[in-house]
Amino acid sequence: MKATVYVTIKQNVLDPQGAAVEGALHSMGFQEVGKVRIGKYLEFELDTTDRLEAEQRVTLMCEKLLANTVIEDYRFELEG
C-alpha cells in the first residue's frame, strides 16, 4: 500500500522560509504570488493490505517523527 503524507506549518505559525521564497519570487517579477507556505511531501510503501492498520501506523509515524505537531499539521492518503 502506498502512503502519501503532506506536512504543513499551522496557519497561526510564522513561516520565515515561506516569506523568504515569497520575497525572492517578488524580486524576480512574480508579483501575483502571496502567502507562501513551505511544507514537506513524503511517499512510502507499507507492507500491509489492511487499510485500518495502515491508517493507524501512518498516524503514529506522523505523530512521532514526520510532523512536529506543536507547529505543523499533517494529512495523508493511502492507495492500494
C-alpha positions in Angstrom: 0.0 0.0 0.0 1.3 3.4 -0.9 1.2 6.3 1.6 1.5 10.0 0.7 2.0 12.4 3.6 1.7 16.2 3.5 3.1 18.2 6.4 2.5 21.9 6.6 3.1 24.7 9.1 0.0 25.6 11.0 -1.7 28.8 9.8 -1.1 30.7 13.0 2.7 29.9 13.0 5.1 32.3 11.3 6.8 30.7 8.2 10.1 32.6 7.6 11.1 30.2 4.8 7.9 30.9 3.1 8.3 34.6 3.5 11.8 34.4 2.0 10.6 32.4 -1.0 7.7 34.9 -1.5 10.2 37.8 -1.4 12.5 36.1 -3.9 9.6 35.5 -6.2 8.5 39.1 -6.0 12.1 40.3 -6.7 12.0 38.0 -9.8 8.9 39.8 -11.1 6.2 37.4 -9.8 4.1 40.0 -8.0 1.0 37.9 -8.1 2.4 35.4 -5.6 1.3 35.8 -1.9 1.0 33.9 1.3 3.7 31.3 0.5 3.9 28.4 3.0 6.6 25.8 2.9 5.9 22.1 3.8 7.1 18.6 3.3 5.9 15.8 1.0 6.6 12.2 1.6 5.8 9.0 -0.2 6.5 5.5 1.0 5.3 1.9 0.7 3.7 0.0 3.5 3.9 -3.8 3.7 0.2 -4.3 4.5 -3.1 -4.7 2.8 -5.1 -3.8 5.9 -6.3 -0.2 5.4 -7.2 0.4 9.1 -3.8 -0.9 10.2 -2.1 1.4 7.6 -4.0 4.4 8.8 -3.1 3.7 12.4 0.6 3.2 11.6 0.9 6.3 9.4 -0.8 8.3 12.1 1.8 7.1 14.6 4.6 7.8 12.2 3.4 11.4 11.7 2.8 11.9 15.5 6.2 10.5 16.5 8.6 11.6 13.7 7.3 13.1 10.5 5.5 16.1 11.9 6.2 18.4 14.8 2.5 18.6 15.9 3.1 21.7 18.0 3.7 23.8 14.9 2.8 21.5 12.0 -0.4 19.9 10.7 -0.4 16.7 8.6 -2.7 14.7 6.4 -2.2 11.6 4.4 -3.6 9.5 1.6 -3.4 5.7 1.1 -3.6 3.9 -2.2 -3.8 0.2 -2.9 
